[in-house]
Amino acid sequence: MKTEPHRLRARCVNQIGFLYAGVVMARRIIVIGAVLFVLVVVGLAIPFIVEARRKSHVVTSQNNLRELALFAAHHTKPDPKNDQRKLPTEIPAGTVAILDTPPEDRLSWVVGVLPGLDQRKVNSAQLLTAIDRTKPWGADANQKAARTRLVVLLCPENTPDVPPDAPAITCYVGIGGVGTNAAALPFGTPKAGAMRYDTPTSFDRITDGLGQTLLFGETRNEFGPWLRGGYSTVRGFDDAPGAMPLVGVGGQFGGYFVATANFAMCDGGVRVFTSRVEPRVLYGLATIAGKETDPVPGD
């Protein structure tokens, strides 16, 4: 009978142990359940986050193109007679002309639009002082400026990686017309576009209308330095047999968003075209006299 208290004590200890184990197990179940719940919520939310991020990048890229086009196509010049601002009359040249220098070695059209870019994104005045407009883009005097990264020239989606000691790139190029040498074609040539290497294009030469003529486009194909003239910053649609598709990943234009590409028009508007767009439509919009195609609001 003397061992009864010991048995009672042992029984109480065992019951307490069982209760403690039950509490621990319940807590583990709650923690596991909470973790599983969080994982499910995150799994469901990720697609929405990715899509929201993609849409944000689309809007940012379109705004970049719009900013470039609005200044390039709507820049104003002082009137020497009354020192007032004149209405815009032309699309600027695709390069800064340097005597006896081919377009690929000249400075690009970006130099001309720098003063109009958002000063919160780039110190244009400081950058311009680092550019010698009398020398080729590859000159030592221009390399510091060439390495300056300009956010307005970069598509935020799938932005190409560039080493810090290499020239900074542009994701947006001027549209020179139709053909690999389109930007060098003389006025009056059916395949000539709005942006030409050597001379500005006056608005009265754009017979299709500013809203029906392409000025800039996104491209991830053979992207190059923003300071460099030539193919790096101005190009036409390659219409040769067997050429790359016009739009989409692996195409001549686009490559940042699946099966689409953003383009800016000469009036500052932005349009989106898909890989399903008929080539004749883009060819017509790429030229300043493409009346063979019907005007379209976009694809």
Secondary structure, 3 states (H helix, E strand, C coil): CCCHHHHHHHHHHHHHHHHHHHHHHHHHHHHHHHHHHHHHHHHHHHHHHHHHHHHHHHHHHHHHHHHHHHHHHHCCCECCCCCCECCCCEECCCEECCCCCCHHHCEECHHHHHHHCCCCCCCHHHHHHCCCCCCCCCCHHHHHHHCCCCHHHCCCCCCCCCCCCCCCECCEEEEEEECCCHHHCCCCCCCECCCCCCCCEEHHHCCCCHHHCEEEEEECCCCCECCECHHHCEEEECCCCCCCCCECCCCCEECCECCEEEEEECCCCEEEEECCCCHHHHHHHHCCCCCCCCCCCCC
